[in-house]
């Protein structure tokens, strides 16, 4: 639920013309939320020798956070522009 709220707020920031710095801030908050949810699993997996797998998963999570918040932010900008406001 918290991840949905972060993505939704990113869209609202785009719609209400928030600073462009809102997009990386939302991506960082989504990224930290994702890492916090999977911290223990990543630590245990790294301890048994799968550090490369964990690093790959965290990198993909980071890219997904940046892409999803960016898509929502710019969708909000596009909707505002198309609505003529």
N, C-alpha and C positions, 0 to 999 in steps of 0.2 A: 504494500500500500504506500509506503514511504517513497519507493522508487517511482511509482506512478505520479505522486504529488510533485516530485522534483521535475519530471518530464513535463507535466501539465503546467507548472509554473514557468518553465523555460518557454513554452508556447505563449503564455500570457506576457512574459517579458518582451518577446518579439512583437506581440500585438500592440502593447502599450508603449512601444519605442523606448525600452530601457536601453541603457548603455550596452555597447557591444561586448563589454567586459562581463556582462551577465551570463553570456553563453559559456565561457570557460569556467566561471564560478559554478554554474549549474552542473557542468560536466564533472568538475572536481567533487562536488557534493555527491553526485551519483556514483562516481568512482569510489569515493571513501565509504559510502554506504555498502557498496558491493564487496569491497575488501573486508569491511568489518563483519559482514555476514559470513564470509568464508575464511576467516582468519585461522581458526583452529584446524580446519581441514587442510588448509595450505601448509600450515606448520608441520602437522603430522606427516603429510605426504612428502615434504621436503626432508624430514628426518629419516625416512626409510629409503631415500635415494632417488626420488622422482622430482628433483629440483627443476629440471628442464621443463617438465610437464606443467609444474606450478607456474613457472615464469611465463610460459606460453599462454596459459589460461588467464593470468593477470594482465598480460599485454592485450589479449583479445578483449578482455573486460574493459580495459581502458579505451580501446578503439571504439567499442560499442557505446560506451558512455558518451564519448565525444560526438560520435555520429548521431546518436538518438537525440541528444539535447540540441545539437546543431540543426537537425532536420525540423525539430519542433520550433525552435527559435525562428528560423527562416520561414517556416510555414506561417507562423504568426505575423511576421513582417509582410508576407505575400497576401495574406487574408486582409490585413489592414489596407494594403495598397489597392487591392482589387475592390474593396468595399467603398473606396473613395473617401475615407476619413482622414 
